[in-house]
Amino acid sequence: MRIAMAQITSGTDPAANLELVASAAHTAADGGADLVVLPEATMCRFGVRLGPVAEPVDGPWATAVSEIAARHEITVVAGMFTPAGDRVRNTLLIARPDGTRLSYDKIHLYDAFGFAESRTVAPGEDPLTFEIGDVTVGVATCYDIRFPALFTELAARGAQLIVVPASWGAGPGKVHQWEVLATARALDSTAFVAAVGQALPADSSVRESSAPTGTGHSQLTDPFGSVVAHYDEGVHIGVHDIDTRAVEKARNTLAVLDNQRPIRPASAPMTTEDLTT
């Protein structure tokens, strides 16, 4: 399959950010892509109140993204925010060319490095995979990339490609961590990992805020941990081919999924069977 990674900088106006989605989808479709992946918080950047912009997956913003996907005959993955009582959910919208929509709510919330996402965002619970032709695609969001079990679960569900929209927080060593984690998760899952971040904001006041507003450095990694594509910190849209035969080869050669064994938790008591084996 062919995938486009759209490293953009979203602002605070959801309508204006739809123009970024439309432009990315147009570029991706012109390049023959089957899928275009935009970052987390494409609907509205972090650092502002998210409750007023949150909409359901059948609301106007998601409907407009679906119309873009249908017009360009491409699947679009983009980050948005959906209502969740007195909080919101950090949601990935999957808009397909036939008009159908799926959504994934971020499971692991970014309560780290002095930021508390859980104050305003409710966590999701369920992993998600979907199909594009013969390819199974899994999804994760930003901080999820620090949790290998989610990626091995997606692989167990058949994911050959895992897309990770993000709005990575800046700070010492953070870009290096992002790159290492993207590579490690590809190795853990023996899948392609397309980690697509927000570009580094041009506005210094946004760039220097405590909110995770993006650092760029999107990366496409193959199932053996080789970096297929890597971007710098600026706005960039690239189109890349993925040969899913590499996934089958990796899972036969580097059989970490088959070789996994259950680990007894430290709190679990030792049984008689344990003592005799």
Phi and psi in degrees as GROMACS dihedral restraints (atoms count N, CA, C in turn):
[ dihedral_restraints ]
;  ai    aj    ak    al  type     phi  dphi    fc
    3     4     5     6     1  -121.4    20    10
    4     5     6     7     1   129.8    20    10
    6     7     8     9     1  -122.0    20    10
    7     8     9    10     1   141.8    20    10
    9    10    11    12     1  -110.2    20    10
   10    11    12    13     1   135.5    20    10
   12    13    14    15     1  -111.7    20    10
   13    14    15    16     1   121.1    20    10
   15    16    17    18     1  -109.8    20    10
   16    17    18    19     1    95.4    20    10
   18    19    20    21     1   -86.1    20    10
   19    20    21    22     1    98.8    20    10
   21    22    23    24     1  -115.7    20    10
   22    23    24    25     1   174.9    20    10
   24    25    26    27     1  -120.7    20    10
   25    26    27    28     1   110.4    20    10
   27    28    29    30     1   -86.8    20    10
   28    29    30    31     1   153.9    20    10
   30    31    32    33     1  -106.6    20    10
   31    32    33    34     1  -153.6    20    10
   33    34    35    36     1   -99.9    20    10
   34    35    36    37     1    -1.8    20    10
   36    37    38    39     1  -105.1    20    10
   37    38    39    40     1   107.1    20    10
   39    40    41    42     1   -55.9    20    10
   40    41    42    43     1   -36.2    20    10
   42    43    44    45     1   -64.9    20    10
   43    44    45    46     1   -43.5    20    10
   45    46    47    48     1   -65.0    20    10
   46    47    48    49     1   -35.6    20    10
   48    49    50    51     1   -69.3    20    10
   49    50    51    52     1   -25.0    20    10
   51    52    53    54     1   -61.6    20    10
   52    53    54    55     1   -33.2    20    10
   54    55    56    57     1   -64.5    20    10
   55    56    57    58     1   -35.1    20    10
   57    58    59    60     1   -65.8    20    10
   58    59    60    61     1   -39.9    20    10
   60    61    62    63     1   -62.9    20    10
   61    62    63    64     1   -46.2    20    10
   63    64    65    66     1   -62.5    20    10
   64    65    66    67     1   -42.2    20    10
   66    67    68    69     1   -65.2    20    10
   67    68    69    70     1   -42.3    20    10
   69    70    71    72     1   -65.0    20    10
   70    71    72    73     1   -42.4    20    10
   72    73    74    75     1   -64.0    20    10
   73    74    75    76     1   -39.4    20    10
   75    76    77    78     1   -61.9    20    10
   76    77    78    79     1   -48.3    20    10
   78    79    80    81     1   -61.8    20    10
   79    80    81    82     1   -43.7    20    10
   81    82    83    84     1   -63.7    20    10
   82    83    84    85     1   -45.2    20    10
   84    85    86    87     1   -64.7    20    10
   85    86    87    88     1   -40.1    20    10
   87    88    89    90     1   -60.8    20    10
   88    89    90    91     1   -29.3    20    10
   90    91    92    93     1   -87.7    20    10
   91    92    93    94     1     5.2    20    10
   93    94    95    96     1    80.7    20    10
   94    95    96    97     1    17.5    20    10
   96    97    98    99     1   -73.7    20    10
   97    98    99   100     1   147.3    20    10
   99   100   101   102     1   -90.2    20    10
  100   101   102   103     1   -21.4    20    10
  102   103   104   105     1  -146.3    20    10
  103   104   105   106     1   135.6    20    10
  105   106   107   108     1  -121.8    20    10
  106   107   108   109     1   129.5    20    10
  108   109   110   111     1  -111.5    20    10
  109   110   111   112     1   120.5    20    10
  111   112   113   114     1  -105.6    20    10
  112   113   114   115     1   166.7    20    10
  114   115   116   117     1   -74.0    20    10
  115   116   117   118     1   169.4    20    10
  117   118   119   120     1   -54.3    20    10
  118   119   120   121     1   148.8    20    10
  120   121   122   123     1    60.4    20    10
  121   122   123   124     1    31.4    20    10
  123   124   125   126     1   -63.5    20    10
  124   125   126   127     1   -37.7    20    10
  126   127   128   129     1   -61.0    20    10
  127   128   129   130     1   -40.9    20    10
  129   130   131   132     1  -163.0    20    10
  130   131   132   133     1   133.3    20    10
  132   133   134   135     1   -68.7    20    10
  133   134   135   136     1   161.9    20    10
  135   136   137   138     1   -71.3    20    10
  136   137   138   139     1   165.1    20    10
  138   139   140   141     1   101.3    20    10
  139   140   141   142     1    -0.4    20    10
  141   142   143   144     1  -131.9    20    10
  142   143   144   145     1   168.7    20    10
  144   145   146   147     1   -65.4    20    10
  145   146   147   148     1   126.1    20    10
  147   148   149   150     1   -94.6    20    10
  148   149   150   151     1   -22.9    20    10
  150   151   152   153     1   -54.2    20    10
  151   152   153   154     1   -45.6    20    10
  153   154   155   156     1   -65.7    20    10
  154   155   156   157     1   -21.8    20    10
  156   157   158   159     1   -98.5    20    10
  157   158   159   160     1   -13.3    20    10
  159   160   161   162     1   -63.4    20    10
  160   161   162   163     1   139.0    20    10
  162   163   164   165     1  -140.1    20    10
  163   164   165   166     1   153.3    20    10
  165   166   167   168     1   -68.0    20    10
  166   167   168   169     1   164.5    20    10
  168   169   170   171     1   -66.6    20    10
  169   170   171   172     1   -17.4    20    10
  171   172   173   174     1  -100.8    20    10
  172   173   174   175     1    15.8    20    10
  174   175   176   177     1   -84.1    20    10
  175   176   177   178     1  -176.0    20    10
  177   178   179   180     1   -62.7    20    10
  178   179   180   181     1   -40.5    20    10
  180   181   182   183     1   -66.4    20    10
  181   182   183   184     1   -49.1    20    10
  183   184   185   186     1   -64.6    20    10
  184   185   186   187     1   -35.2    20    10
  186   187   188   189     1   -62.5    20    10
  187   188   189   190     1   -40.9    20    10
  189   190   191   192     1   -64.9    20    10
  190   191   192   193     1   -38.1    20    10
  192   193   194   195     1   -64.7    20    10
  193   194   195   196     1   -40.2    20    10
  195   196   197   198     1   -61.4    20    10
  196   197   198   199     1   -39.2    20    10
  198   199   200   201     1   -65.0    20    10
  199   200   201   202     1   -37.0    20    10
  201   202   203   204     1   -64.2    20    10
  202   203   204   205     1   -44.7    20    10
  204   205   206   207     1   -61.2    20    10
  205   206   207   208     1   -42.9    20    10
  207   208   209   210     1   -67.1    20    10
  208   209   210   211     1   -41.7    20    10
  210   211   212   213     1   -63.0    20    10
  211   212   213   214     1   -37.9    20    10
  213   214   215   216     1   -99.7    20    10
  214   215   216   217     1     1.7    20    10
  216   217   218   219     1    52.0    20    10
  217   218   219   220     1    54.0    20    10
  219   220   221   222     1  -145.9    20    10
  220   221   222   223     1   148.8    20    10
  222   223   224   225     1   -83.0    20    10
  223   224   225   226     1   133.0    20    10
  225   226   227   228     1  -116.0    20    10
  226   227   228   229     1   129.3    20    10
  228   229   230   231     1  -114.2    20    10
  229   230   231   232     1   125.1    20    10
  231   232   233   234     1  -149.0    20    10
  232   233   234   235     1   145.3    20    10
  234   235   236   237     1   -81.9    20    10
  235   236   237   238     1   136.1    20    10
  237   238   239   240     1  -142.4    20    10
  238   239   240   241     1  -176.9    20    10
  240   241   242   243     1  -127.6    20    10
  241   242   243   244     1   134.1    20    10
  243   244   245   246     1  -120.3    20    10
  244   245   246   247     1   153.5    20    10
  246   247   248   249     1   -66.6    20    10
  247   248   249   250     1   146.8    20    10
  249   250   251   252     1  -151.1    20    10
  250   251   252   253     1    66.9    20    10
  252   253   254   255     1    67.6    20    10
  253   254   255   256     1  -123.6    20    10
  255   256   257   258     1   -87.3    20    10
  256   257   258   259     1     5.3    20    10
  258   259   260   261     1  -125.5    20    10
  259   260   261   262     1  -171.2    20    10
  261   262   263   264     1  -124.7    20    10
  262   263   264   265     1   171.1    20    10
  264   265   266   267     1  -111.8    20    10
  265   266   267   268     1   142.5    20    10
  267   268   269   270     1   -88.4    20    10
  268   269   270   271     1   101.6    20    10
  270   271   272   273     1  -113.6    20    10
  271   272   273   274     1   138.2    20    10
  273   274   275   276     1   -97.2    20    10
  274   275   276   277     1   124.5    20    10
  276   277   278   279     1   -92.3    20    10
  277   278   279   280     1   130.3    20    10
  279   280   281   282     1  -112.7    20    10
  280   281   282   283     1   106.9    20    10
  282   283   284   285     1  -106.3    20    10
  283   284   285   286     1   121.3    20    10
  285   286   287   288     1  -102.9    20    10
  286   287   288   289     1   158.3    20    10
  288   289   290   291     1   -60.5    20    10
  289   290   291   292     1   -24.5    20    10
  291   292   293   294     1   -83.8    20    10
  292   293   294   295     1     4.6    20    10
  294   295   296   297     1    94.2    20    10
  295   296   297   298     1   -10.7    20    10
  297   298   299   300     1   -77.2    20    10
  298   299   300   301     1   153.9    20    10
  300   301   302   303     1  -132.7    20    10
  301   302   303   304     1   144.0    20    10
  303   304   305   306     1  -125.1    20    10
  304   305   306   307     1   165.9    20    10
  306   307   308   309     1  -148.6    20    10
  307   308   309   310     1   150.0    20    10
  309   310   311   312     1  -128.7    20    10
  310   311   312   313     1   129.3    20    10
  312   313   314   315     1   -98.7    20    10
  313   314   315   316     1   126.6    20    10
  315   316   317   318     1   -52.3    20    10
  316   317   318   319     1   126.4    20    10
  318   319   320   321     1   -83.7    20    10
  319   320   321   322     1   -48.1    20    10
  321   322   323   324     1   -97.6    20    10
  322   323   324   325     1   115.7    20    10
  324   325   326   327     1   -92.1    20    10
  325   326   327   328     1   146.7    20    10
  327   328   329   330     1   -81.5    20    10
  328   329   330   331     1    78.8    20    10
  330   331   332   333     1  -103.9    20    10
  331   332   333   334     1    73.3    20    10
  333   334   335   336     1  -158.7    20    10
  334   335   336   337     1   162.1    20    10
  336   337   338   339     1    51.9    20    10
  337   338   339   340     1    36.1    20    10
  339   340   341   342     1    81.2    20    10
  340   341   342   343     1     4.8    20    10
  342   343   344   345     1  -113.1    20    10
  343   344   345   346     1   140.0    20    10
  345   346   347   348     1  -122.1    20    10
  346   347   348   349     1    83.9    20    10
  348   349   350   351     1   -61.6    20    10
  349   350   351   352     1   -31.7    20    10
  351   352   353   354     1   -68.5    20    10
  352   353   354   355     1   -13.1    20    10
  354   355   356   357     1   -63.5    20    10
  355   356   357   358     1   -33.8    20    10
  357   358   359   360     1  -121.4    20    10
  358   359   360   361     1    -7.6    20    10
  360   361   362   363     1  -123.5    20    10
  361   362   363   364     1   133.4    20    10
  363   364   365   366     1   -92.1    20    10
  364   365   366   367     1   140.6    20    10
  366   367   368   369     1   -77.0    20    10
  367   368   369   370     1   152.6    20    10
  369   370   371   372     1   -86.7    20    10
  370   371   372   373     1  -179.4    20    10
  372   373   374   375     1  -132.9    20    10
  373   374   375   376     1   -27.6    20    10
  375   376   377   378     1  -112.2    20    10
  376   377   378   379     1   123.9    20    10
  378   379   380   381     1   -63.3    20    10
  379   380   381   382     1   161.2    20    10
  381   382   383   384     1  -141.4    20    10
  382   383   384   385     1   135.0    20    10
  384   385   386   387     1  -127.2    20    10
  385   386   387   388     1   156.8    20    10
  387   388   389   390     1  -149.0    20    10
  388   389   390   391     1   169.4    20    10
  390   391   392   393     1  -109.8    20    10
  391   392   393   394     1   140.3    20    10
  393   394   395   396     1  -126.8    20    10
  394   395   396   397     1   104.5    20    10
  396   397   398   399     1    61.2    20    10
  397   398   399   400     1  -124.8    20    10
  399   400   401   402     1   -93.9    20    10
  400   401   402   403     1     6.3    20    10
  402   403   404   405     1  -104.5    20    10
  403   404   405   406     1   130.8    20    10
  405   406   407   408     1   -94.8    20    10
  406   407   408   409     1   127.4    20    10
  408   409   410   411     1  -114.8    20    10
  409   410   411   412     1   130.0    20    10
  411   412   413   414     1  -103.8    20    10
  412   413   414   415     1   160.5    20    10
  414   415   416   417     1  -130.4    20    10
  415   416   417   418     1   147.9    20    10
  417   418   419   420     1  -150.2    20    10
  418   419   420   421     1   164.3    20    10
  420   421   422   423     1  -129.7    20    10
  421   422   423   424     1   120.2    20    10
  423   424   425   426     1    43.4    20    10
  424   425   426   427     1  -104.5    20    10
  426   427   428   429     1   -58.2    20    10
  427   428   429   430     1   -23.0    20    10
  429   430   431   432     1   -52.4    20    10
  430   431   432   433     1   -27.2    20    10
  432   433   434   435     1   -66.4    20    10
  433   434   435   436     1   -14.5    20    10
  435   436   437   438     1   -85.3    20    10
  436   437   438   439     1     1.8    20    10
  438   439   440   441     1  -121.7    20    10
  439   440   441   442     1    95.0    20    10
  441   442   443   444     1   -58.5    20    10
  442   443   444   445     1   -32.5    20    10
  444   445   446   447     1   -60.7    20    10
  445   446   447   448     1   -33.9    20    10
  447   448   449   450     1   -63.2    20    10
  448   449   450   451     1   -40.1    20    10
  450   451   452   453     1   -72.6    20    10
  451   452   453   454     1   -37.9    20    10
  453   454   455   456     1   -69.8    20    10
  454   455   456   457     1   -31.7    20    10
  456   457   458   459     1   -66.0    20    10
  457   458   459   460     1   -43.3    20    10
  459   460   461   462     1   -61.1    20    10
  460   461   462   463     1   -41.0    20    10
  462   463   464   465     1   -64.2    20    10
  463   464   465   466     1   -39.5    20    10
  465   466   467   468     1   -62.5    20    10
  466   467   468   469     1   -27.5    20    10
  468   469   470   471     1   -86.4    20    10
  469   470   471   472     1     5.1    20    10
  471   472   473   474     1   103.8    20    10
  472   473   474   475     1     2.2    20    10
  474   475   476   477     1   -62.8    20    10
  475   476   477   478     1   125.5    20    10
  477   478   479   480     1   -99.7    20    10
  478   479   480   481     1   -22.3    20    10
  480   481   482   483     1  -133.2    20    10
  481   482   483   484     1   133.3    20    10
  483   484   485   486     1  -120.7    20    10
  484   485   486   487     1   122.6    20    10
  486   487   488   489     1  -100.6    20    10
  487   488   489   490     1   138.7    20    10
  489   490   491   492     1  -130.0    20    10
  490   491   492   493     1    81.6    20    10
  492   493   494   495     1   -63.9    20    10
  493   494   495   496     1   140.2    20    10
  495   496   497   498     1  -147.9    20    10
  496   497   498   499     1   159.9    20    10
  498   499   500   501     1  -133.1    20    10
  499   500   501   502     1    79.5    20    10
  501   502   503   504     1   -69.6    20    10
  502   503   504   505     1   139.8    20    10
  504   505   506   507     1   -78.2    20    10
  505   506   507   508     1   142.1    20    10
  507   508   509   510     1   -80.1    20    10
  508   509   510   511     1   164.8    20    10
  510   511   512   513     1   147.9    20    10
  511   512   513   514     1   168.0    20    10
  513   514   515   516     1   -57.2    20    10
  514   515   516   517     1   126.7    20    10
  516   517   518   519     1    77.4    20    10
  517   518   519   520     1    -3.6    20    10
  519   520   521   522     1   -68.8    20    10
  520   521   522   523     1   -39.1    20    10
  522   523   524   525     1   -64.1    20    10
  523   524   525   526     1   -41.4    20    10
  525   526   527   528     1   -61.4    20    10
  526   527   528   529     1   -43.3    20    10
  528   529   530   531     1   -60.3    20    10
  529   530   531   532     1   -44.3    20    10
  531   532   533   534     1   -56.8    20    10
  532   533   534   535     1   -46.9    20    10
  534   535   536   537     1   -66.9    20    10
  535   536   537   538     1   -42.2    20    10
  537   538   539   540     1   -65.0    20    10
  538   539   540   541     1   -43.7    20    10
  540   541   542   543     1   -64.2    20    10
  541   542   543   544     1   -41.0    20    10
  543   544   545   546     1   -61.4    20    10
  544   545   546   547     1   -40.5    20    10
  546   547   548   549     1   -68.4    20    10
  547   548   549   550     1   -44.6    20    10
  549   550   551   552     1   -62.4    20    10
  550   551   552   553     1   -41.1    20    10
  552   553   554   555     1   -67.6    20    10
  553   554   555   556     1   -32.2    20    10
  555   556   557   558     1   -64.6    20    10
  556   557   558   559     1   -40.3    20    10
  558   559   560   561     1   -69.0    20    10
  559   560   561   562     1   -40.9    20    10
  561   562   563   564     1   -59.7    20    10
  562   563   564   565     1   -41.4    20    10
  564   565   566   567     1   -98.1    20    10
  565   566   567   568     1    -5.9    20    10
  567   568   569   570     1    42.0    20    10
  568   569   570   571     1    52.2    20    10
  570   571   572   573     1  -135.8    20    10
  571   572   573   574     1   162.7    20    10
  573   574   575   576     1   -69.9    20    10
  574   575   576   577     1   139.6    20    10
  576   577   578   579     1  -124.0    20    10
  577   578   579   580     1   120.2    20    10
  579   580   581   582     1  -106.3    20    10
  580   581   582   583     1    99.8    20    10
  582   583   584   585     1   -97.2    20    10
  583   584   585   586     1   109.5    20    10
  585   586   587   588     1  -116.8    20    10
  586   587   588   589     1   112.1    20    10
  588   589   590   591     1  -106.0    20    10
  589   590   591   592     1   163.9    20    10
  591   592   593   594     1   -65.2    20    10
  592   593   594   595     1   141.5    20    10
  594   595   596   597     1   -66.4    20    10
  595   596   597   598     1   161.0    20    10
  597   598   599   600     1   -64.2    20    10
  598   599   600   601     1   122.2    20    10
  600   601   602   603     1   -60.1    20    10
  601   602   603   604     1   141.9    20    10
  603   604   605   606     1   -73.9    20    10
  604   605   606   607     1   -31.0    20    10
  606   607   608   609     1   -75.4    20    10
  607   608   609   610     1   118.0    20    10
  609   610   611   612     1   -63.5    20    10
  610   611   612   613     1   -33.1    20    10
  612   613   614   615     1   -66.9    20    10
  613   614   615   616     1   -33.9    20    10
  615   616   617   618     1   -75.0    20    10
  616   617   618   619     1   -45.1    20    10
  618   619   620   621     1   -59.5    20    10
  619   620   621   622     1   -35.0    20    10
  621   622   623   624     1   -98.0    20    10
  622   623   624   625     1     5.4    20    10
  624   625   626   627     1   -74.0    20    10
  625   626   627   628     1   168.9    20    10
  627   628   629   630     1   -78.9    20    10
  628   629   630   631     1   -12.8    20    10
  630   631   632   633     1   -74.0    20    10
  631   632   633   634     1   149.3    20    10
  633   634   635   636     1   -77.6    20    10
  634   635   636   637     1    96.9    20    10
  636   637   638   639     1  -109.8    20    10
  637   638   639   640     1     5.9    20    10
  639   640   641   642     1   113.4    20    10
  640   641   642   643     1   145.8    20    10
  642   643   644   645     1  -131.6    20    10
  643   644   645   646     1     0.2    20    10
  645   646   647   648     1    75.2    20    10
  646   647   648   649     1  -147.9    20    10
  648   649   650   651     1    62.3    20    10
  649   650   651   652     1    40.9    20    10
  651   652   653   654     1   -59.0    20    10
  652   653   654   655     1   151.0    20    10
  654   655   656   657     1  -148.1    20    10
  655   656   657   658     1   135.2    20    10
  657   658   659   660     1  -110.3    20    10
  658   659   660   661     1   122.3    20    10
  660   661   662   663     1  -122.5    20    10
  661   662   663   664     1   140.7    20    10
  663   664   665   666     1   -89.9    20    10
  664   665   666   667     1   173.6    20    10
  666   667   668   669     1   -66.1    20    10
  667   668   669   670     1   -13.4    20    10
  669   670   671   672     1   -97.1    20    10
  670   671   672   673     1     5.1    20    10
  672   673   674   675     1    87.1    20    10
  673   674   675   676     1     8.8    20    10
  675   676   677   678     1   -83.4    20    10
  676   677   678   679     1   135.8    20    10
  678   679   680   681     1   -81.0    20    10
  679   680   681   682     1   117.1    20    10
  681   682   683   684     1   -83.3    20    10
  682   683   684   685     1   -38.8    20    10
  684   685   686   687     1  -150.7    20    10
  685   686   687   688     1   142.9    20    10
  687   688   689   690     1  -144.9    20    10
  688   689   690   691     1   130.9    20    10
  690   691   692   693     1  -101.5    20    10
  691   692   693   694     1   163.0    20    10
  693   694   695   696     1   -86.1    20    10
  694   695   696   697     1  -156.5    20    10
  696   697   698   699     1   -86.4    20    10
  697   698   699   700     1    -9.7    20    10
  699   700   701   702     1   -88.6    20    10
  700   701   702   703     1   174.2    20    10
  702   703   704   705     1   -63.1    20    10
  703   704   705   706     1   132.6    20    10
  705   706   707   708     1  -162.4    20    10
  706   707   708   709     1   139.3    20    10
  708   709   710   711     1  -124.3    20    10
  709   710   711   712     1   123.1    20    10
  711   712   713   714     1  -126.9    20    10
  712   713   714   715     1   153.1    20    10
  714   715   716   717     1  -116.9    20    10
  715   716   717   718     1   132.3    20    10
  717   718   719   720     1  -137.7    20    10
  718   719   720   721     1   143.2    20    10
  720   721   722   723     1   -90.0    20    10
  721   722   723   724     1   141.0    20    10
  723   724   725   726     1  -122.4    20    10
  724   725   726   727     1   121.9    20    10
  726   727   728   729     1   -99.2    20    10
  727   728   729   730     1   102.9    20    10
  729   730   731   732     1   -69.4    20    10
  730   731   732   733     1    -8.7    20    10
  732   733   734   735     1   -62.7    20    10
  733   734   735   736     1   -24.4    20    10
  735   736   737   738     1   -65.5    20    10
  736   737   738   739     1   -29.5    20    10
  738   739   740   741     1   -67.5    20    10
  739   740   741   742     1   -47.4    20    10
  741   742   743   744     1   -60.7    20    10
  742   743   744   745     1   -41.3    20    10
  744   745   746   747     1   -63.6    20    10
  745   746   747   748     1   -44.6    20    10
  747   748   749   750     1   -64.1    20    10
  748   749   750   751     1   -39.1    20    10
  750   751   752   753     1   -74.3    20    10
  751   752   753   754     1   -18.6    20    10
  753   754   755   756     1   -87.1    20    10
  754   755   756   757     1   -36.4    20    10
  756   757   758   759     1   -87.1    20    10
  757   758   759   760     1   -46.8    20    10
  759   760   761   762     1  -111.8    20    10
  760   761   762   763     1    77.1    20    10
  762   763   764   765     1   -85.4    20    10
  763   764   765   766     1    52.6    20    10
  765   766   767   768     1   -65.9    20    10
  766   767   768   769     1   -30.6    20    10
  768   769   770   771     1   -69.0    20    10
  769   770   771   772     1   -42.3    20    10
  771   772   773   774     1   -71.7    20    10
  772   773   774   775     1   -28.8    20    10
  774   775   776   777     1   -88.2    20    10
  775   776   777   778     1    -2.2    20    10
  777   778   779   780     1   -63.0    20    10
  778   779   780   781     1   141.6    20    10
  780   781   782   783     1  -127.8    20    10
  781   782   783   784     1   146.0    20    10
  783   784   785   786     1   -64.5    20    10
  784   785   786   787     1   140.9    20    10
  786   787   788   789     1  -107.2    20    10
  787   788   789   790     1   125.4    20    10
  789   790   791   792     1   -72.6    20    10
  790   791   792   793     1   128.0    20    10
  792   793   794   795     1   -58.4    20    10
  793   794   795   796     1   152.0    20    10
  795   796   797   798     1   -59.1    20    10
  796   797   798   799     1   -29.4    20    10
  798   799   800   801     1   -82.4    20    10
  799   800   801   802     1   -10.1    20    10
  801   802   803   804     1   -75.0    20    10
  802   803   804   805     1   131.5    20    10
  804   805   806   807     1   -70.2    20    10
  805   806   807   808     1   147.9    20    10
  807   808   809   810     1   -76.3    20    10
  808   809   810   811     1   137.6    20    10
  810   811   812   813     1  -101.4    20    10
  811   812   813   814     1   168.7    20    10
  813   814   815   816     1   -59.1    20    10
  814   815   816   817     1   -38.4    20    10
  816   817   818   819     1   -61.1    20    10
  817   818   819   820     1   -39.0    20    10
  819   820   821   822     1   -60.5    20    10
  820   821   822   823     1   -37.8    20    10
  822   823   824   825     1   -74.6    20    10
  823   824   825   826     1   -20.2    20    10
  825   826   827   828     1  -105.4    20    10
  826   827   828   829     1     2.2    20    10
